[in-house]
């Protein structure tokens, strides 16, 4: 079983590595990090702050968008090309196929996040700034966010078209990122809107847990440039993300199992 899943994961990794859009995203992120040097020069004594902000924002934004793109198209491509018929005819379970596809995506996204981190580290090194523990924690949280978004995309792709899957996954990412703002806006709304908001937030992963720098957490302001969260918080947030990933993949595997490819 592990061998079959790993074989699918490696094949997915090689397939994704041939997608030219990914190289464009890498160039874009590296360019954004280089631009942060120029922006930092415009802000007196804020070069390191700008570099960290741009680097982490690019990592979260472009990493999540890449996760949606891969999750939406890699699974659907197998159905569109009808290669899924040859795959399901072999001694392999459909859930193994879904998990293998996700693991392959996770490998690609992990490499991308690492490259984004290296680009940010290079910019900070040019400015003579060392990577702090707070930045490292923020990178790990961004990695968990990207992996969770990939699971969201796989979930929708298991039963819907690429266009609709992309719309739904993007909507869940936006709502999950703005969880505190959505809750605050709903407090002054009518009762039925508050109820609808609570239900919506229960079925949407709280991605705000992974991108908290510059925001308020439990009444305290946290920033990657100063006081940040502990490694315990990073671990609990990671478990939260892994729980959502496992749940979304389980449902996706069930839906994919019931899907008719005839």
C-alpha positions in Angstrom: 0.0 0.0 0.0 2.7 2.5 1.0 4.6 1.6 -2.2 1.6 2.3 -4.4 0.9 5.6 -2.7 4.6 6.7 -2.9 4.7 5.8 -6.6 1.7 8.0 -7.3 3.2 10.8 -5.2 6.5 10.7 -7.1 4.7 10.6 -10.4 2.6 13.6 -9.3 5.7 15.4 -8.3 7.3 14.9 -11.7 4.1 15.9 -13.4 3.8 19.1 -11.4 7.5 19.9 -11.9 6.8 20.1 -15.7 4.2 22.7 -15.3 5.7 26.0 -16.6 3.4 28.1 -14.5 5.3 27.1 -11.4 8.5 28.5 -12.7 6.7 31.8 -13.4 5.5 31.8 -9.8 9.1 31.2 -8.6 10.4 34.1 -10.7 7.6 36.3 -9.5 8.3 35.6 -5.8 12.1 36.1 -6.3 11.3 39.4 -8.1 9.0 40.5 -5.2 11.8 39.8 -2.7 14.3 41.8 -4.8 11.7 44.6 -5.0 11.5 44.6 -1.2 15.1 45.8 -1.2 14.1 48.9 -3.2 11.0 49.4 -1.0 13.1 49.0 2.1 15.5 51.7 0.9 12.5 54.1 0.6 11.5 53.5 4.2 14.3 54.8 6.5 15.7 52.1 8.9 12.9 49.7 7.9 14.7 47.6 5.3 14.6 44.4 7.3 10.9 44.9 8.3 9.9 45.4 4.6 11.9 42.4 3.5 10.3 40.1 6.1 6.8 41.4 5.4 7.1 41.0 1.6 8.8 37.6 1.9 6.2 36.1 4.3 3.3 37.7 2.4 4.5 36.3 -0.9 5.1 32.9 0.6 1.5 32.7 2.0 -0.2 34.3 -1.0 1.6 32.7 -3.9 2.0 29.4 -2.0 -1.8 29.2 -1.4 -2.7 30.2 -4.9 -0.3 27.5 -6.3 -1.8 25.0 -3.9 -5.3 25.8 -5.3 -4.0 25.6 -8.9 -2.3 22.2 -8.4 -5.2 20.8 -6.4 -7.8 21.8 -8.9 -6.0 20.6 -12.1 -3.8 17.6 -11.2 -6.7 15.4 -10.1 -9.0 16.6 -12.8 -6.4 16.1 -15.5 -6.4 12.3 -14.9 -10.1 12.3 -15.5 -10.0 14.5 -18.5 -7.2 12.5 -20.2 -9.0 9.3 -19.3 -5.8 7.9 -17.7 -7.9 7.4 -14.6 -9.5 4.3 -16.4 -6.1 2.6 -16.6 -5.3 3.5 -13.0 -8.5 2.3 -11.4 -8.3 -1.0 -13.4 -5.0 -1.8 -11.6 -4.9 -3.3 -8.1 -5.0 0.1 -6.4 -7.7 1.6 -4.2 -9.1 5.0 -5.2 -8.3 6.4 -1.8 -4.7 5.5 -2.3 -4.8 7.4 -5.6 -6.2 10.5 -3.8 -3.7 10.4 -1.0 -0.8 9.8 -3.4 -1.9 12.8 -5.5 -2.0 14.9 -2.3 1.4 13.8 -1.1 2.9 14.5 -4.5 1.4 18.0 -4.3 2.7 18.4 -0.8 6.2 17.6 -2.0 6.0 20.2 -4.7 4.6 22.9 -2.4 7.2 22.1 0.3 10.0 22.7 -2.2 8.3 26.0 -3.3 8.0 27.2 0.3 11.6 26.3 0.9 12.6 28.2 -2.2 10.5 31.2 -1.1 12.3 31.0 2.3 15.7 30.8 0.7 14.9 33.9 -1.4 13.8 35.8 1.7 16.9 34.7 3.6 19.1 35.9 0.7 17.5 39.3 0.8 17.9 39.6 4.5 21.6 38.4 4.2 22.2 41.2 1.7 20.9 43.6 4.3 23.1 42.0 7.0 20.1 40.7 9.0 20.0 37.2 10.5 16.9 35.0 10.4 15.2 35.2 13.8 13.2 32.5 15.5 10.0 34.5 14.9 10.6 34.4 11.2 11.3 30.7 11.2 8.0 30.1 13.1 6.2 32.3 10.6 7.6 30.2 7.7 6.5 26.9 9.4 3.0 28.3 9.9 2.9 29.5 6.2 3.9 25.9 5.2 1.0 24.4 7.2 -1.3 27.0 5.6 -0.3 26.0 2.1 -0.7 22.3 2.8 -4.1 22.9 4.3 -5.2 24.9 1.2 -4.0 22.1 -1.0 -6.3 19.7 0.8 -9.2 22.1 0.3 -8.5 22.2 -3.4 -8.2 18.4 -3.6 -11.6 18.0 -1.8 -13.5 20.2 -4.3 -11.6 18.7 -7.2 -12.8 15.2 -6.2 -16.3 16.0 -7.3 -16.4 19.3 -9.3 -15.0 20.9 -12.4 -11.7 22.9 -12.3 -13.5 26.3 -12.6 -16.0 25.6 -9.7 -13.3 23.9 -7.6 -11.1 26.9 -8.0 -13.8 29.3 -7.0 -14.9 27.3 -4.0 -11.3 26.7 -2.8 -10.4 30.4 -3.2 -13.6 31.4 -1.3 -12.7 29.1 1.6 -9.1 30.5 1.7 -10.4 34.1 1.8 -13.0 33.3 4.5 -10.5 31.2 6.5 -7.9 34.0 6.4 -10.5 36.7 7.5 -12.1 34.6 10.3 -11.7 37.3 13.1 -12.9 40.1 10.7 -15.9 38.0 9.7 -16.8 37.3 13.3 -16.4 40.9 14.3 -18.7 42.0 11.4 -21.3 39.5 12.3 -21.7 40.7 15.9 -23.6 43.8 14.7 -25.7 41.9 12.2 -29.2 40.3 12.5 -29.5 37.0 14.4 -29.9 34.9 11.3 -26.8 36.3 9.8 -24.9 35.6 13.1 -26.1 32.0 13.0 -25.2 31.6 9.3 -21.7 33.1 10.1 -21.2 30.6 13.0 -22.2 27.7 10.8 -19.9 28.9 8.0 -16.9 29.3 10.2 -17.4 25.8 11.7 -17.0 24.2 8.2 -14.2 26.4 7.0 -10.6 25.8 8.3 -9.3 28.7 10.4 -6.4 29.7 8.2 -6.0 32.9 10.3 -4.1 30.7 12.8 -1.3 30.4 10.3 -1.0 34.1 9.4 -1.2 36.2 12.6 1.8 38.6 12.3 0.6 42.1 12.8 -2.8 40.9 14.2 -4.3 40.4 17.7 -4.3 37.0 19.2 -6.2 36.5 22.5 -6.1 40.2 23.1 -2.4 40.5 22.5 -0.7 42.0 19.5 1.8 39.7 17.9 4.3 40.5 15.2 7.1 38.6 13.5 9.2 41.8 14.1 8.8 41.7 17.8 6.8 39.6 20.3 5.6 36.5 18.4 4.0 33.2 19.3 5.7 30.2 21.0 6.7 26.9 19.4 3.8 25.4 21.4 1.4 27.6 19.4 3.1 26.6 16.2 2.7 22.9 17.1 -1.0 23.2 18.1 -1.7 25.2 14.9 0.1 22.5 12.9 -2.1 19.8 14.5 -5.2 21.9 13.7 -4.0 21.9 10.0 -3.2 18.2 10.0 -6.7 17.5 11.4 -8.3 19.4 8.6 -6.1 17.8 6.0 -6.9 14.3 7.2 -10.6 15.1 7.3 -10.7 16.7 3.9 -8.7 13.9 2.3 -11.0 11.3 3.9 -14.1 13.0 2.4 -12.4 13.5 -0.9 -11.5 9.8 -1.1 -15.1 8.8 -0.3 -16.5 11.1 -3.0 -13.9 10.0 -5.5 -14.7 6.4 -4.7 -18.4 7.0 -5.6 -17.6 8.9 -8.8 -18.5 7.3 -12.1 -15.8 7.7 -14.8 -17.8 5.9 -17.5 
